[in-house]
């Protein structure tokens, strides 16, 4: 008896919403981040799927993803260092939790939040 083996029986797919949520959680844990914000010049908020924060974008490219996040940061942080921490943590968290390769993490700082003293 000759049986053909099917190696694709256990196909697992991760939705863009799940990747966006992983990104949101990863960024929220970074010191200096004061929240997410969507730029006013974009109309993409009209086409965002339900449940996906509009300030986080996920683009699937075959077997990899590209993530974008728009944030506000604290005036007490070093913006470059904070952005680099975000890029590394988002990449690590997505790859560790899903096994999907992250090709790019774009961080757009939309504003600086000044603490009232």
N, C-alpha and C positions, 0 to 999 in steps of 0.2 A: 504494500500500500504506500503510495507516494503522496504525502500531504505537503502543501505549500505553507510555510510559516508566515504569518502576518505580524510584522514587528510594530505596526501602528495601532494596535488594539487599545493601548492605554494613552490616548491623546488627551493632553490637558491644555486648556486655554485659559488665559487670565485676561479679564476684561480691562478696558482702559480706565474704568471707574475704580477698580481695585488698585491699579498702578497709581492713579491720582491720589487715592486715600493713603497709600504707603508714603507717597511724596509729602502729603500734607502733614502726616504724623512725624516724619523724619525732620522736616523743616521746623515744625513747632517746638521741637526739643533743642534747637540751637539758640544759644545765648546771643542776644542782640536783635533777634527777629521780633518785630512788634505786630505782625499780622500780615494777611494777604490783601492785595488790592489789585483791582483790574483797571487798566488805563481807560480813560474816557474816549479815546480816539478809535477804539476797536468796536466792531459790531459783532464780534464772535460770541458775546454773551447771549445773543438772540438764538444761537444755534448750539448751545452747550447742552449735552445730555443731562437729564435729571440726576441729581446727586453728585455731579462733578463740580467742584469749586471752579468758578470761571477764571480765577487767577492762576490755575494750574492747567497746563496743556500737555497732552500726551499724544505723540505721533508714533504709530507702529510702522516699522519698516521691515517687513518680513519677520525674521527671528530676533529682531532687536527693537528697542524703543528709544525715542528722544523725548526728553521732558523739559518743560519750561515753567518757571514760577515767577510771579510778580509779587514783590514783598515791600513792606516798610521795615526800616531798621531803626534802632535806638541811636540817638546822637552820641551815646557813650561807647559805641563799638567801632572797630576798624572795619570799614565796609569791605575792603578786599579780603581780609581774613575771614570775615563772616560768610561772604559769597563762596570762598574756597571750601569752607567747612560744609556748607550746604551741598555743594556739588559732590563732594566725597561721600557724605552720609547718604544722600539720595541714591547715588550710584550703588553704594555698598548694600543698602537696605533692599532695594529692588532686586538686585542680583542674588542676594542671599535668600530672600523670601520666595522669589518666583523662578530663579534660574534663567531669567531673560537678560540678555546682554544690554547694557545701557551705553549707547554710542555718544550721547551728548546730554549735558544738563545745563540749560540756559537759566541764568538768574538775572532778573531785571529788578533793580532797586528803584521803586517808584517814588519813595519819599523817606524822609528822616523825621522821626518822632522825638521832640524835645521834651525832656522831663520837666515838670513844673516843680520848682523848689520853693 
